[in-house]
Amino acid sequence: MGGLVGAGLALALTTSGAPAGAVETRPLRVMSLDQCGDQYALALAPDADLALSPRADDPDSWMREAAAGRRRVRPTLEAAIAFQPDVVVRYWGGDARLLARLEARGVRVVTIDDATRFEGIRGSIRVASRALGAPSRGELLIARMDARLAEAAPAPNAPRQSALYLTAGGFTAGRGTLVDAILGSAGLVNAATIQGFAPVSVERIALSPPARFVLGFFDRSRADWRGPGRHPVVRAAARERIVARLPAASLTCPAWFAADAAAMLKAGG
C-alpha cells in the first residue's frame, strides 16, 4: 500500500491487480506510545488494528483485560515505520525525533492532556475520539464517567471530612492535581495544602497523624515495598483511619476511570 492516509476516516484503498471499481478496506491503524495511550486506544477504537505499548496488560493498566492478545510494540521510529499507523495516541511516550517523523509522514498524533480536573478529561476524550473516528463512543465514555461522579457525590449539606492521600512511596498530592479533584468529587477535603506532589515524612505522620487516609498504589506489592508509606509507624497511624485503598490502575492516567476512584472513596466512606 502506498504511504500513510489521514486519520479518523474509513479507509478504502484500491489494489493494483483488482478489477476496476473493486476496493480493499482495512481497519484504522492505531499505535499507542505509552500505557495511558493504551487505555484511550482500547476504549475508543476497539475495532481498530492496534499496536499497544509493552505495558498494556500490566497489573496497573485499567484496560488490561481488553489488551489481552493485542499486538505490542516498543515506542520507536523503527516500530512505527513497520506498522505504518494512521493515528498515534500518547500521554508522555515518544521522543521528539519520533513525533516529528510521524507528523512529517502525515500521521495524526494525539497527545492526552495532563488533566488535573474532570473537565480536562472530558476534553481529552473528545479530542481522541474525534481523531479515532469515534465521537459517539467518546460521548458514551464521558456519560459513563459523569454517572460515576454522580454516584460519588456527597449528599447535600453532608459534612466534609479531611483526608490525606498517601502512596506506598511516601508521597501525597495537593492542589492542582487530579487526586485533589478525585477527593473533592467524593466530598473529602484534601489534608495536603501543598501545590502538586510532595513527600510526607514518617515523623510528621507520627507526631500529627491525619484524621483519615486515602491510600494509593499500595496494591503494587513489588513497588516501593520498603517505601515510607509502608513504615510500621505509618501503618499504625493509618489503622482504623483508612477511607479507601485506590488501586494503581485507577490513578496512572488522566482518564475516565478517575471517576471510578472517586466512587471507591464514596463506597469506602
MIDOSE-1310 file (N, C-alpha, C; in nm, 2 decimals, decimal comma, always signed):
residues 269
mggl	+0,08/-0,12/+0,00/+0,00/+0,00/+0,00/+0,09/+0,12/+0,00; +0,05/+0,22/-0,08/+0,13/+0,34/-0,09/+0,11/+0,44/+0,01; +0,20/+0,45/+0,11/+0,21/+0,56/+0,21/+0,10/+0,55/+0,32; +0,10/+0,66/+0,39/+0,00/+0,67/+0,50/-0,12/+0,76/+0,46
vgag	-0,23/+0,73/+0,52/-0,35/+0,81/+0,49/-0,40/+0,88/+0,61; -0,49/+0,98/+0,59/-0,54/+1,06/+0,71/-0,61/+0,98/+0,81; -0,60/+1,03/+0,94/-0,66/+0,96/+1,05/-0,81/+0,99/+1,06; -0,88/+0,89/+1,13/-1,01/+0,91/+1,16/-1,11/+0,89/+1,05
lala	-1,07/+0,84/+0,93/-1,16/+0,81/+0,82/-1,17/+0,67/+0,80; -1,28/+0,62/+0,73/-1,29/+0,49/+0,69/-1,20/+0,48/+0,57; -1,11/+0,38/+0,57/-1,00/+0,37/+0,47/-1,04/+0,27/+0,36; -1,03/+0,32/+0,24/-1,06/+0,24/+0,12/-0,95/+0,26/+0,02
ltts	-0,87/+0,15/+0,00/-0,75/+0,16/-0,09/-0,77/+0,07/-0,21; -0,75/+0,12/-0,33/-0,76/+0,04/-0,44/-0,64/-0,05/-0,46; -0,66/-0,17/-0,51/-0,55/-0,27/-0,53/-0,51/-0,27/-0,67; -0,38/-0,28/-0,70/-0,34/-0,27/-0,84/-0,38/-0,38/-0,93
gapa	-0,40/-0,50/-0,87/-0,44/-0,62/-0,95/-0,59/-0,64/-0,95; -0,67/-0,56/-0,89/-0,81/-0,59/-0,87/-0,89/-0,53/-0,99; -1,01/-0,58/-1,02/-1,09/-0,52/-1,13/-1,12/-0,38/-1,10; -1,16/-0,30/-1,21/-1,19/-0,16/-1,19/-1,31/-0,16/-1,10
gave	-1,31/-0,06/-1,00/-1,42/-0,04/-0,91/-1,41/-0,12/-0,78; -1,32/-0,22/-0,78/-1,30/-0,31/-0,66/-1,22/-0,23/-0,56; -1,25/-0,24/-0,44/-1,17/-0,18/-0,33/-1,14/-0,28/-0,22; -1,03/-0,25/-0,15/-0,99/-0,33/-0,04/-0,99/-0,24/+0,08
trpl	-1,07/-0,28/+0,18/-1,08/-0,20/+0,30/-0,99/-0,26/+0,41; -0,94/-0,17/+0,50/-0,86/-0,22/+0,61/-0,90/-0,13/+0,73; -0,89/-0,19/+0,85/-0,93/-0,11/+0,97/-0,82/+0,00/+0,99; -0,86/+0,10/+1,07/-0,78/+0,21/+1,11/-0,66/+0,15/+1,19
rvms	-0,54/+0,20/+1,16/-0,42/+0,15/+1,23/-0,39/+0,25/+1,34; -0,39/+0,21/+1,47/-0,37/+0,30/+1,58/-0,25/+0,25/+1,66; -0,15/+0,33/+1,69/-0,04/+0,30/+1,77/-0,04/+0,38/+1,89; -0,01/+0,31/+2,01/+0,00/+0,38/+2,14/+0,14/+0,38/+2,18
ldqc	+0,19/+0,49/+2,23/+0,33/+0,51/+2,27/+0,35/+0,49/+2,42; +0,24/+0,48/+2,50/+0,26/+0,45/+2,64/+0,13/+0,39/+2,70; +0,14/+0,36/+2,83/+0,03/+0,29/+2,89/-0,10/+0,37/+2,89; -0,09/+0,50/+2,91/-0,21/+0,59/+2,91/-0,27/+0,59/+2,77
gdqy	-0,19/+0,60/+2,67/-0,24/+0,59/+2,53/-0,31/+0,46/+2,51; -0,26/+0,35/+2,57/-0,33/+0,22/+2,56/-0,47/+0,22/+2,60; -0,50/+0,29/+2,71/-0,63/+0,30/+2,77/-0,73/+0,36/+2,67; -0,69/+0,48/+2,62/-0,77/+0,55/+2,52/-0,79/+0,47/+2,40
alal	-0,69/+0,41/+2,34/-0,70/+0,34/+2,22/-0,79/+0,22/+2,24; -0,78/+0,15/+2,35/-0,86/+0,03/+2,37/-1,01/+0,06/+2,39; -1,03/+0,17/+2,46/-1,17/+0,21/+2,49/-1,24/+0,28/+2,37; -1,17/+0,36/+2,29/-1,23/+0,43/+2,18/-1,22/+0,37/+2,05
apda	-1,12/+0,28/+2,03/-1,10/+0,22/+1,90/-1,08/+0,07/+1,91; -1,17/+0,00/+1,97/-1,15/-0,15/+2,00/-1,15/-0,23/+1,87; -1,21/-0,18/+1,76/-1,22/-0,25/+1,63/-1,10/-0,21/+1,54; -1,01/-0,12/+1,58/-0,90/-0,08/+1,50/-0,79/-0,19/+1,51
dlal	-0,70/-0,18/+1,42/-0,57/-0,26/+1,42/-0,48/-0,18/+1,52; -0,47/-0,24/+1,64/-0,39/-0,17/+1,74/-0,25/-0,22/+1,76; -0,16/-0,13/+1,79/-0,03/-0,16/+1,83/+0,00/-0,09/+1,96; -0,01/-0,17/+2,07/-0,01/-0,11/+2,20/+0,13/-0,11/+2,26
spra	+0,15/-0,04/+2,37/+0,28/-0,04/+2,44/+0,31/-0,17/+2,51; +0,43/-0,19/+2,55/+0,47/-0,31/+2,62/+0,40/-0,33/+2,76; +0,35/-0,22/+2,81/+0,28/-0,22/+2,94/+0,13/-0,23/+2,94; +0,08/-0,26/+2,82/-0,07/-0,25/+2,81/-0,14/-0,35/+2,90
ddpd	-0,08/-0,46/+2,93/-0,15/-0,56/+3,02/-0,09/-0,57/+3,16; -0,01/-0,47/+3,20/+0,04/-0,47/+3,33/-0,07/-0,46/+3,44; -0,04/-0,50/+3,56/-0,14/-0,50/+3,67/-0,20/-0,36/+3,69; -0,12/-0,25/+3,66/-0,17/-0,12/+3,69/-0,23/-0,06/+3,56
swmr	-0,27/-0,14/+3,47/-0,34/-0,10/+3,35/-0,49/-0,12/+3,36; -0,57/-0,02/+3,35/-0,72/-0,03/+3,38/-0,78/-0,12/+3,27; -0,73/-0,11/+3,15/-0,79/-0,19/+3,04/-0,71/-0,32/+3,01; -0,64/-0,37/+3,11/-0,55/-0,48/+3,09/-0,62/-0,61/+3,03
eaaa	-0,74/-0,63/+3,07/-0,81/-0,75/+3,01/-0,84/-0,73/+2,86; -0,88/-0,61/+2,83/-0,91/-0,58/+2,68/-0,78/-0,59/+2,60; -0,66/-0,57/+2,67/-0,54/-0,57/+2,59/-0,49/-0,71/+2,56; -0,55/-0,81/+2,62/-0,50/-0,95/+2,61/-0,51/-0,99/+2,46
grrr	-0,40/-1,04/+2,41/-0,39/-1,09/+2,27/-0,37/-0,98/+2,17; -0,35/-0,86/+2,21/-0,33/-0,75/+2,12/-0,18/-0,74/+2,09; -0,15/-0,68/+1,97/-0,01/-0,66/+1,93/+0,06/-0,56/+2,03; +0,19/-0,59/+2,06/+0,26/-0,49/+2,15/+0,39/-0,45/+2,07
vrpt	+0,42/-0,32/+2,07/+0,54/-0,27/+2,01/+0,61/-0,17/+2,10; +0,74/-0,16/+2,08/+0,81/-0,06/+2,15/+0,79/+0,08/+2,09; +0,79/+0,19/+2,16/+0,76/+0,32/+2,10/+0,88/+0,37/+2,03; +0,92/+0,31/+1,92/+1,04/+0,35/+1,85/+1,00/+0,39/+1,70
leaa	+1,09/+0,46/+1,64/+1,07/+0,50/+1,50/+1,06/+0,38/+1,41; +1,15/+0,28/+1,44/+1,15/+0,16/+1,36/+1,02/+0,08/+1,37; +0,96/+0,07/+1,49/+0,83/+0,01/+1,50/+0,72/+0,08/+1,43; +0,73/+0,21/+1,44/+0,62/+0,29/+1,37/+0,63/+0,28/+1,22
iafq	+0,75/+0,28/+1,16/+0,77/+0,26/+1,02/+0,72/+0,13/+0,97; +0,74/+0,02/+1,06/+0,70/-0,11/+1,02/+0,54/-0,12/+1,03; +0,48/-0,06/+1,13/+0,34/-0,07/+1,15/+0,26/+0,03/+1,06; +0,32/+0,14/+1,03/+0,25/+0,24/+0,95/+0,11/+0,29/+1,01
pdvv	+0,12/+0,35/+1,12/-0,01/+0,39/+1,19/-0,08/+0,51/+1,11; -0,21/+0,51/+1,12/-0,28/+0,63/+1,08/-0,29/+0,73/+1,19; -0,31/+0,68/+1,32/-0,32/+0,77/+1,43/-0,23/+0,72/+1,54; -0,16/+0,81/+1,61/-0,08/+0,77/+1,73/-0,14/+0,84/+1,85
vryw	-0,15/+0,76/+1,96/-0,21/+0,82/+2,08/-0,10/+0,81/+2,19; -0,08/+0,92/+2,26/+0,03/+0,92/+2,36/-0,01/+1,01/+2,48; +0,05/+0,99/+2,59/+0,04/+1,08/+2,71/+0,18/+1,14/+2,73; +0,28/+1,06/+2,76/+0,42/+1,11/+2,77/+0,51/+1,04/+2,67
ggda	+0,47/+0,93/+2,62/+0,56/+0,84/+2,54/+0,61/+0,90/+2,41; +0,72/+0,86/+2,36/+0,78/+0,90/+2,23/+0,87/+1,02/+2,24; +0,99/+1,02/+2,19/+1,08/+1,13/+2,19/+1,05/+1,23/+2,08; +1,11/+1,34/+2,08/+1,09/+1,45/+1,98/+1,12/+1,40/+1,84
rlla	+1,22/+1,32/+1,82/+1,25/+1,27/+1,69/+1,14/+1,19/+1,63; +1,09/+1,10/+1,72/+0,99/+1,01/+1,67/+0,86/+1,09/+1,64; +0,82/+1,18/+1,72/+0,70/+1,26/+1,70/+0,71/+1,34/+1,57; +0,83/+1,40/+1,55/+0,85/+1,49/+1,43/+0,84/+1,40/+1,30
rlea	+0,90/+1,28/+1,31/+0,90/+1,20/+1,19/+0,76/+1,15/+1,16; +0,68/+1,12/+1,26/+0,54/+1,07/+1,24/+0,46/+1,18/+1,18; +0,47/+1,30/+1,23/+0,39/+1,41/+1,18/+0,43/+1,45/+1,03; +0,57/+1,43/+1,01/+0,61/+1,46/+0,87/+0,56/+1,36/+0,77
rgvr	+0,52/+1,24/+0,82/+0,46/+1,14/+0,73/+0,31/+1,15/+0,72; +0,26/+1,25/+0,79/+0,11/+1,27/+0,78/+0,03/+1,19/+0,89; +0,10/+1,14/+0,99/+0,03/+1,06/+1,09/-0,03/+1,16/+1,19; -0,15/+1,14/+1,23/-0,22/+1,22/+1,33/-0,17/+1,18/+1,47
vvti	-0,10/+1,27/+1,54/-0,05/+1,24/+1,67/-0,14/+1,31/+1,78; -0,21/+1,23/+1,86/-0,30/+1,28/+1,96/-0,23/+1,27/+2,10; -0,21/+1,38/+2,17/-0,15/+1,38/+2,30/-0,25/+1,40/+2,40; -0,26/+1,31/+2,50/-0,36/+1,32/+2,61/-0,31/+1,43/+2,70
ddat	-0,40/+1,52/+2,73/-0,37/+1,63/+2,82/-0,34/+1,59/+2,97; -0,25/+1,65/+3,03/-0,22/+1,62/+3,17/-0,33/+1,69/+3,26; -0,45/+1,63/+3,25/-0,56/+1,70/+3,32/-0,55/+1,69/+3,47; -0,59/+1,80/+3,53/-0,60/+1,80/+3,68/-0,74/+1,82/+3,73
rfeg	-0,84/+1,82/+3,63/-0,98/+1,83/+3,67/-1,06/+1,74/+3,57; -1,18/+1,71/+3,61/-1,26/+1,62/+3,52/-1,29/+1,68/+3,39; -1,31/+1,82/+3,39/-1,34/+1,89/+3,26/-1,22/+1,86/+3,16; -1,10/+1,86/+3,21/-0,99/+1,83/+3,12/-0,99/+1,69/+3,07
irgs	-1,04/+1,60/+3,14/-1,05/+1,46/+3,09/-1,16/+1,45/+2,99; -1,27/+1,53/+3,01/-1,37/+1,53/+2,90/-1,31/+1,58/+2,77; -1,23/+1,69/+2,78/-1,17/+1,74/+2,66/-1,08/+1,64/+2,59; -1,00/+1,57/+2,67/-0,91/+1,47/+2,61/-0,98/+1,36/+2,54
irva	-1,09/+1,31/+2,60/-1,18/+1,21/+2,54/-1,23/+1,26/+2,41; -1,28/+1,38/+2,41/-1,34/+1,43/+2,28/-1,23/+1,45/+2,17; -1,12/+1,50/+2,21/-1,01/+1,51/+2,11/-0,97/+1,37/+2,05; -0,95/+1,28/+2,14/-0,90/+1,15/+2,10/-1,01/+1,07/+2,02
sral	-1,14/+1,08/+2,06/-1,24/+1,01/+2,00/-1,27/+1,07/+1,86; -1,25/+1,20/+1,84/-1,27/+1,26/+1,70/-1,15/+1,21/+1,61; -1,03/+1,21/+1,66/-0,92/+1,16/+1,58/-0,93/+1,01/+1,55; -1,00/+0,94/+1,63/-1,01/+0,79/+1,60/-1,14/+0,76/+1,53
gaps	-1,21/+0,87/+1,49/-1,34/+0,84/+1,41/-1,45/+0,79/+1,50; -1,45/+0,81/+1,63/-1,55/+0,75/+1,71/-1,60/+0,86/+1,81; -1,65/+0,97/+1,77/-1,70/+1,07/+1,86/-1,82/+1,02/+1,94; -1,91/+0,94/+1,89/-2,02/+0,89/+1,97/-1,97/+0,80/+2,08
rgel	-1,87/+0,72/+2,05/-1,82/+0,64/+2,16/-1,75/+0,72/+2,27; -1,69/+0,83/+2,23/-1,63/+0,92/+2,33/-1,74/+0,98/+2,42; -1,85/+1,02/+2,36/-1,96/+1,08/+2,44/-2,02/+0,98/+2,54; -2,03/+0,85/+2,49/-2,07/+0,75/+2,58/-1,98/+0,73/+2,70
liar	-1,85/+0,74/+2,67/-1,75/+0,72/+2,78/-1,76/+0,84/+2,88; -1,78/+0,96/+2,83/-1,80/+1,08/+2,91/-1,93/+1,06/+3,00; -2,03/+1,01/+2,94/-2,16/+0,99/+3,01/-2,13/+0,88/+3,12; -2,06/+0,78/+3,10/-2,03/+0,68/+3,20/-1,95/+0,75/+3,31
mdar	-1,85/+0,83/+3,28/-1,77/+0,90/+3,38/-1,86/+0,99/+3,47; -1,94/+1,06/+3,40/-2,03/+1,15/+3,48/-2,13/+1,08/+3,57; -2,17/+0,96/+3,52/-2,26/+0,88/+3,61/-2,19/+0,83/+3,73; -2,06/+0,80/+3,72/-1,98/+0,75/+3,83/-1,95/+0,87/+3,93
laea	-1,93/+0,99/+3,87/-1,91/+1,11/+3,95/-2,04/+1,14/+4,03; -2,16/+1,12/+3,97/-2,28/+1,14/+4,04/-2,30/+1,04/+4,15; -2,25/+0,92/+4,13/-2,26/+0,82/+4,24/-2,17/+0,86/+4,36; -2,05/+0,92/+4,32/-1,95/+0,96/+4,43/-1,99/+1,08/+4,50
apap	-2,08/+1,16/+4,44/-2,11/+1,29/+4,50/-2,17/+1,28/+4,64; -2,13/+1,36/+4,74/-2,19/+1,35/+4,87/-2,33/+1,40/+4,87; -2,40/+1,36/+4,97/-2,54/+1,41/+4,99/-2,54/+1,56/+5,02; -2,64/+1,63/+4,98/-2,65/+1,78/+5,00/-2,63/+1,81/+5,15
napr	-2,55/+1,91/+5,19/-2,53/+1,95/+5,33/-2,46/+1,85/+5,41; -2,40/+1,74/+5,35/-2,32/+1,65/+5,43/-2,19/+1,71/+5,47; -2,15/+1,68/+5,59/-2,02/+1,74/+5,64/-1,90/+1,69/+5,56; -1,81/+1,78/+5,53/-1,69/+1,75/+5,45/-1,58/+1,71/+5,55
qsal	-1,53/+1,59/+5,53/-1,42/+1,53/+5,61/-1,29/+1,55/+5,54; -1,18/+1,56/+5,63/-1,05/+1,58/+5,57/-0,98/+1,44/+5,56; -0,90/+1,43/+5,46/-0,82/+1,30/+5,44/-0,69/+1,33/+5,37; -0,59/+1,26/+5,41/-0,46/+1,27/+5,34/-0,44/+1,16/+5,24
ylta	-0,41/+1,19/+5,12/-0,37/+1,09/+5,02/-0,23/+1,05/+5,04; -0,20/+0,92/+5,04/-0,06/+0,88/+5,06/-0,03/+0,75/+4,98; +0,09/+0,76/+4,91/+0,13/+0,64/+4,83/+0,22/+0,56/+4,91; +0,25/+0,44/+4,86/+0,34/+0,35/+4,93/+0,48/+0,41/+4,93
ggft	+0,51/+0,49/+4,83/+0,64/+0,55/+4,83/+0,65/+0,67/+4,92; +0,55/+0,71/+4,99/+0,55/+0,82/+5,09/+0,52/+0,95/+5,03; +0,45/+0,96/+4,92/+0,41/+1,09/+4,85/+0,27/+1,12/+4,88; +0,24/+1,25/+4,88/+0,10/+1,29/+4,88/+0,07/+1,39/+4,76
agrg	-0,05/+1,42/+4,74/-0,09/+1,51/+4,63/-0,18/+1,62/+4,68; -0,13/+1,75/+4,65/-0,21/+1,86/+4,69/-0,29/+1,93/+4,59; -0,29/+2,06/+4,59/-0,37/+2,14/+4,49/-0,31/+2,12/+4,35; -0,40/+2,14/+4,25/-0,35/+2,13/+4,12/-0,32/+1,99/+4,07
tlvd	-0,38/+1,89/+4,13/-0,36/+1,75/+4,09/-0,49/+1,68/+4,07; -0,49/+1,58/+3,99/-0,61/+1,50/+3,96/-0,66/+1,43/+4,09; -0,56/+1,39/+4,17/-0,60/+1,33/+4,30/-0,69/+1,43/+4,39; -0,65/+1,56/+4,39/-0,73/+1,65/+4,46/-0,87/+1,66/+4,41
ailg	-0,88/+1,66/+4,27/-1,02/+1,66/+4,21/-1,09/+1,53/+4,25; -1,03/+1,42/+4,26/-1,09/+1,29/+4,30/-1,15/+1,30/+4,44; -1,06/+1,35/+4,53/-1,10/+1,37/+4,67/-1,22/+1,46/+4,68; -1,22/+1,57/+4,61/-1,32/+1,67/+4,62/-1,45/+1,62/+4,56
sagl	-1,45/+1,53/+4,45/-1,57/+1,48/+4,39/-1,64/+1,38/+4,49; -1,56/+1,33/+4,58/-1,63/+1,24/+4,68/-1,66/+1,31/+4,81; -1,65/+1,44/+4,81/-1,68/+1,52/+4,93/-1,58/+1,52/+5,04; -1,45/+1,49/+5,00/-1,35/+1,50/+5,10/-1,26/+1,62/+5,08
vnaa	-1,21/+1,67/+5,19/-1,12/+1,79/+5,19/-0,98/+1,73/+5,19; -0,90/+1,78/+5,10/-0,76/+1,73/+5,09/-0,68/+1,79/+5,21; -0,63/+1,70/+5,29/-0,55/+1,75/+5,40/-0,41/+1,80/+5,36; -0,37/+1,77/+5,24/-0,24/+1,83/+5,19/-0,27/+1,97/+5,13
tiqg	-0,20/+2,07/+5,19/-0,23/+2,20/+5,15/-0,12/+2,25/+5,05; -0,03/+2,16/+5,01/+0,08/+2,20/+4,92/+0,03/+2,20/+4,78; +0,11/+2,25/+4,68/+0,07/+2,25/+4,54/+0,15/+2,14/+4,48; +0,08/+2,05/+4,40/+0,14/+1,94/+4,34/+0,17/+1,83/+4,43
fapv	+0,28/+1,75/+4,40/+0,31/+1,63/+4,47/+0,43/+1,66/+4,56; +0,44/+1,60/+4,68/+0,55/+1,62/+4,77/+0,56/+1,49/+4,86; +0,68/+1,47/+4,91/+0,69/+1,36/+5,01/+0,63/+1,40/+5,15; +0,59/+1,30/+5,22/+0,54/+1,31/+5,35/+0,63/+1,23/+5,45
sver	+0,69/+1,30/+5,55/+0,78/+1,23/+5,64/+0,71/+1,14/+5,74; +0,77/+1,03/+5,77/+0,72/+0,94/+5,87/+0,71/+1,02/+6,00; +0,80/+1,10/+6,03/+0,80/+1,18/+6,16/+0,67/+1,27/+6,17; +0,64/+1,33/+6,06/+0,52/+1,42/+6,06/+0,40/+1,34/+6,09
ials	+0,38/+1,22/+6,02/+0,26/+1,14/+6,05/+0,26/+1,09/+6,19; +0,38/+1,06/+6,25/+0,39/+1,01/+6,38/+0,34/+1,12/+6,48; +0,39/+1,24/+6,46/+0,36/+1,35/+6,55/+0,22/+1,41/+6,53; +0,17/+1,41/+6,41/+0,04/+1,47/+6,38/-0,03/+1,39/+6,28
ppar	-0,08/+1,27/+6,32/-0,15/+1,18/+6,22/-0,28/+1,24/+6,17; -0,30/+1,23/+6,04/-0,43/+1,28/+5,98/-0,55/+1,20/+6,04; -0,66/+1,27/+6,03/-0,78/+1,20/+6,08/-0,82/+1,08/+5,99; -0,79/+1,09/+5,86/-0,82/+0,99/+5,76/-0,72/+0,98/+5,66
fvlg	-0,70/+0,86/+5,60/-0,61/+0,83/+5,50/-0,68/+0,78/+5,37; -0,63/+0,82/+5,26/-0,67/+0,76/+5,13/-0,54/+0,70/+5,07; -0,53/+0,57/+5,06/-0,41/+0,51/+5,02/-0,41/+0,48/+4,87; -0,30/+0,51/+4,80/-0,29/+0,48/+4,66/-0,16/+0,41/+4,62
ffdr	-0,17/+0,32/+4,53/-0,06/+0,23/+4,48/-0,01/+0,13/+4,58; -0,09/+0,10/+4,68/-0,04/+0,00/+4,78/-0,07/-0,14/+4,72; -0,15/-0,15/+4,62/-0,17/-0,29/+4,56/-0,05/-0,33/+4,48; +0,04/-0,25/+4,45/+0,16/-0,29/+4,37/+0,26/-0,33/+4,47
srad	+0,25/-0,46/+4,51/+0,32/-0,51/+4,62/+0,47/-0,51/+4,60; +0,52/-0,52/+4,48/+0,66/-0,53/+4,45/+0,72/-0,39/+4,43; +0,64/-0,29/+4,43/+0,69/-0,15/+4,41/+0,69/-0,08/+4,54; +0,80/-0,01/+4,57/+0,81/+0,07/+4,70/+0,78/-0,02/+4,82
wrgp	+0,82/-0,14/+4,82/+0,78/-0,23/+4,93/+0,85/-0,19/+5,06; +0,96/-0,11/+5,04/+1,02/-0,05/+5,16/+1,01/+0,10/+5,17; +0,91/+0,15/+5,10/+0,88/+0,30/+5,10/+0,83/+0,34/+5,23; +0,84/+0,48/+5,25/+0,79/+0,54/+5,38/+0,64/+0,51/+5,41
grhp	+0,56/+0,49/+5,30/+0,42/+0,46/+5,32/+0,39/+0,33/+5,38; +0,49/+0,24/+5,38/+0,47/+0,11/+5,44/+0,55/+0,10/+5,58; +0,60/+0,21/+5,62/+0,67/+0,21/+5,75/+0,57/+0,16/+5,86; +0,62/+0,09/+5,96/+0,54/+0,04/+6,07/+0,47/+0,16/+6,15
vvra	+0,54/+0,27/+6,16/+0,48/+0,39/+6,23/+0,36/+0,44/+6,14; +0,37/+0,44/+6,01/+0,26/+0,49/+5,93/+0,15/+0,39/+5,93; +0,18/+0,26/+5,93/+0,07/+0,16/+5,93/-0,01/+0,17/+6,06; +0,06/+0,20/+6,17/-0,01/+0,21/+6,30/-0,09/+0,34/+6,30
aare	-0,04/+0,45/+6,24/-0,12/+0,57/+6,24/-0,24/+0,56/+6,15; -0,23/+0,48/+6,04/-0,34/+0,47/+5,95/-0,45/+0,37/+5,99; -0,41/+0,28/+6,08/-0,51/+0,18/+6,13/-0,64/+0,24/+6,18; -0,75/+0,18/+6,12/-0,88/+0,23/+6,16/-0,91/+0,37/+6,10
riva	-0,82/+0,43/+6,02/-0,85/+0,56/+5,96/-0,85/+0,56/+5,81; -0,84/+0,44/+5,75/-0,83/+0,44/+5,60/-0,97/+0,45/+5,54; -0,99/+0,55/+5,46/-1,12/+0,57/+5,39/-1,13/+0,46/+5,27; -1,02/+0,45/+5,20/-1,02/+0,36/+5,08/-0,88/+0,34/+5,04
rlpa	-0,86/+0,22/+4,97/-0,73/+0,19/+4,91/-0,75/+0,19/+4,76; -0,70/+0,30/+4,69/-0,73/+0,31/+4,55/-0,62/+0,23/+4,47; -0,67/+0,15/+4,38/-0,57/+0,07/+4,30/-0,49/+0,15/+4,21; -0,37/+0,11/+4,18/-0,28/+0,19/+4,09/-0,35/+0,21/+3,96
aslt	-0,42/+0,11/+3,91/-0,48/+0,12/+3,78/-0,58/+0,24/+3,76; -0,63/+0,28/+3,87/-0,73/+0,39/+3,87/-0,66/+0,53/+3,87; -0,53/+0,53/+3,89/-0,45/+0,65/+3,92/-0,34/+0,68/+3,82; -0,31/+0,59/+3,73/-0,19/+0,60/+3,65/-0,21/+0,69/+3,52
cpaw	-0,33/+0,74/+3,50/-0,36/+0,81/+3,37/-0,47/+0,90/+3,39; -0,47/+1,02/+3,34/-0,58/+1,12/+3,35/-0,69/+1,08/+3,25; -0,78/+0,99/+3,30/-0,88/+0,93/+3,21/-1,01/+0,91/+3,29; -1,11/+0,86/+3,22/-1,24/+0,85/+3,27/-1,25/+0,77/+3,40
faad	-1,16/+0,67/+3,42/-1,17/+0,59/+3,54/-1,12/+0,66/+3,67; -1,08/+0,78/+3,66/-1,06/+0,86/+3,78/-1,19/+0,88/+3,85; -1,30/+0,87/+3,78/-1,43/+0,88/+3,84/-1,46/+0,75/+3,92; -1,41/+0,64/+3,87/-1,42/+0,52/+3,95/-1,35/+0,52/+4,08
aaam	-1,23/+0,59/+4,08/-1,16/+0,61/+4,21/-1,24/+0,69/+4,30; -1,31/+0,80/+4,25/-1,40/+0,88/+4,34/-1,51/+0,80/+4,40; -1,57/+0,71/+4,31/-1,68/+0,62/+4,36/-1,63/+0,53/+4,47; -1,51/+0,48/+4,45/-1,45/+0,39/+4,56/-1,44/+0,47/+4,69
lkag	-1,40/+0,59/+4,68/-1,40/+0,67/+4,81/-1,53/+0,68/+4,87; -1,63/+0,71/+4,79/-1,77/+0,71/+4,85/-1,81/+0,58/+4,91; -1,78/+0,47/+4,84/-1,82/+0,34/+4,89/-1,74/+0,31/+5,02; -1,61/+0,35/+5,02/-1,53/+0,32/+5,14/-1,57/+0,41/+5,26
g	-1,62/+0,53/+5,23/-1,65/+0,62/+5,34/-1,78/+0,59/+5,40
